[in-house]
Amino acid sequence: MKVVLCLFALTLCISAATQAQQSFQCPKGTEDMLSYFVMAYPSRADHYMGPGNANPIYTSIDPEIQTGYAPQGTFFWVKSASGYPWDVNTFDQNYVYHRATELKWLDPSTFKRQAQDMPLTARCVSTRGGTPPIKLPPSRSTYSFYSNCQSYQTADLSYVVNTISKPAWVNTGGNLGTVKTRLLSYTYACNSSYSGCQYMEVFSLGQNVGLYDWKYYTAQNGNWVQKQESVINNFSVGHSTPYFACPNTYQ
């Protein structure tokens, strides 16, 4: 019996050590942007961001190590209780990336996928500041349309600029109250000098909350004009498991 107990204790120690090794730590003076993209554990296991005027956001992450975030993996923003539609995003020790998003809202065998994962932000960002812009040429913004899990058309977003704002405390409305927030600004259809962009999406990312607001703008006469807003600012009880009809959506 003593031998069994010792072996059991050793197994627990090895498991704890393995988990500790898997947890990624940003350098001093910086913070992990995953804490803004992904709802904190254990909340994400049984809560989601409910809509103010739009779809909900259920967040899940792979691998799920609970006590932190792995050096690399995938996380999902699921936009309904049925597990579809979704955004598929990835991360490593250097960046957080966008990989795929839905195409037809009710058909999970359709989607748009980047030819290469698109970097959205550095993984580790100054606790007090924002980020320099990430500038991507058309060759890095190429994506394909898929139907029945098969690619049938390719396009690109022209020149793209992605930036993260410095953190600020924002009154979000709903039942969230005031949340430490960073804005991801994703501008595309820019010219070759990365100016004159035609479209911009702004994602409000709350620390330990994830996405709670999205705005879409178009350029008109040199100014940004808001065309759409999705408010997702109600912390709610519930869970959804991502559903993928096509392994090549997320793999």
N, C-alpha and C positions, 0 to 999 in steps of 0.2 A: 504493500500500500504506500509506503514511504517513497518507493521508487516511482510509482505512478504519480504521486503528488509532486515530486521533484520535476518529473518530465512535464507535467501540466504547467507548473510554474515557469519552467524554461520556455515552453511554447508561448506563454503569455508575454514573457520578456522579449522573445524574438519578434513576436507580432508587433509589440509596441515600438521596438527599435526600428522595424521595417517601416511602420507608419511614420515615425519621426523622420526617417531618411527621405520619405516621399514628399514631405511638406516643404514647399519652396519658401524661402525668406528673401525679401528685398533688402538691399543695402540700407544702412542707417541714413536717415534723412529722406527716404523715399517710401512709397507705399504701393501695394499690389493693386493694380487696376481691376483685378478680378473682384475685389471687394465692392466695386461699383457696378460691375456688369451682372453679378450673381447675388441673389438673395442669400443672406447668411444662414448657416446651419445652426440649430435644427429647423428654423422657420421654413426653409424651402422644402422640407419633407412633407409638410402638411398645410402650408399656406401659399398664397399666390397674390399677385396684384390684380384686384378686380377693377372693372372698367368704371370710369366716370362717364365717358361718352363713346367708348370704343370697345375693342376686344380685350380680354384679359391677357395677362402674361404669367405663365407657369414656368419656373426656372428649374432645370436639373443640370447636373454636371457629371462627367465621366473622365477620370475616376473620382468617385465620391470618398474622400478620406476624412470628412467630418471636421477634423480639428484644424484644417487649413486648406491650402490648394496645392495640387501636385505641380511639379515642374512643367508638365505638358499634358494636354488632354483636349476635351471638347465640352462645350456647354450649349444648352438649347433654350431658346425662348419659345415656348409653345403657346399658341394663341387661341386655344379652345380646350375644353375638358376632354374632347375626343382624341387628343394627341396630335392633331393637325389643324391648321397649318403651323409653320414654325420658321425660325431662323436658326441656322447652324453656324456656330462660331468656334474657333479653335484657339489654342494658346500654347506657347512654349516659354522658355526663360527670357526671351527677348521681346516678344510682341504678343498682342491679342489680335486675332485675324477674323475676317468674315469669310465663310465658305459657301453657304447656300441659303436660299430662301424659297418660299412657296411661289408657284406660278398661278395655277387655278385654285381658288380658295377651298374648294370641296374635293379636290382630286390629288391625293398624296403621291401619285405616280408622275405628277408634273412638278417641275421646279426649275430654278435658275441656279447654276453653280459656277463659281469662279474657276477659270483655268488653273490659276494658282491662288492659294489663300491670300486675301487682301489684308495687309496690315492696317489696323485701325488706330493703334496706339502702342507706345512702348509698354512693356509689362510693368516696369517699375518707374514711378513718376514722383517728382519732388512733392513732398507733403504740403508745400506752400505755393507751388507754381503750376503752370500748365506745361504744355509740350511744344517743341518746335513742330512746324507742319511736316507731315509725311507726304511727299510729292511722288505721284505714281504716273508714269507714262501710259499710253494706251496699251502697250504690250503687257502691262501688269494689271490692267483693268478688264481684260478680256473674260467673257463668260459665255456659257452655252445655255440654251433652252432645252428642256427635256420633256418628253411625253412618253408614257409607258416605259419609263426608265431609260429611254434612249435619246441621245442628243440629236437634234434636228436642225439647229440654227446657232450661229455664233455671232456675237456682237461685242462691242467694248463701250466703256463709259468715257472715252477720250481721256483727257488729263484729269487727275483726281487729286484733291488736297484734303487730308484728314488732320484735325487738331483736337486736343483735349484742353479744356479751360482749367484755370486754377480752381480749387474748391471754394464753395460759398454756401452759406446756410440759406435755404430756400423754403418758404412756406408753400407747401405743395397742395393744400386744400384736401378734400376727401377726409379720411380719418388718419392720414399719415402725419399731419402736422408739419413741423420744420425739420428738414433733413439736409445733412451735408451732401452737396451735389457737385458733380462735374458735368460739363456739357461736351458731348462728342459732336463736332461739326463735320459733316461729310459732304463736301462739295464736289460736283462733277460736271462733265461737259465743259471743261475749261479750255483755254487756248494753250499754246505751247509754252507760254511764259507763266502758266498756272494762275492766270487772271481771267477776267471776263467770264467767270463760271456761270452756267445757266440754271443750275439746280442746286439746292442745298437741303439736307435733312439734319435736324438737330435732335439728338437723343439726350434727354435729362436722366442722368444715372445717379441714383441715391446710394450712399454708402450703406452696405448691408441690406439694401432694398432691391437694387437693380433698376430696370427701366420703368419709369413712372409717367413719362410724357414724351411725345414725339411730334415734331413740327416739320412741315414740308413747305419749302419756299421756291418761287421761280424769280428769275431776274427780269425786271421791267424798268427800262430807262435808267439803268445803273443802280437801281435799288432792289432790295429783297422784298418781295410781297408774299405774305403768308397765304397759302392756299388750303392747308388742311392741318388739323391738330387732333391727335389721339391722346386723351387724358386717361391715365390708368393708375389712379391714386388712392385706391381703397384696399387696404391690407385685409385679406379675406381668408377664411378657412377652406381648404380644398387641395386636391392633388390631381395631376395629370401626368401620364407616362407618354413620352414622345412616341409617335407611331410613324414608322418608315416603311413604305411599300417597296422602296428601292434601296438596297445597301449602298449604292454609289452616291446617294444623297449625302451621306455623312462620313463614309469611309474615305 
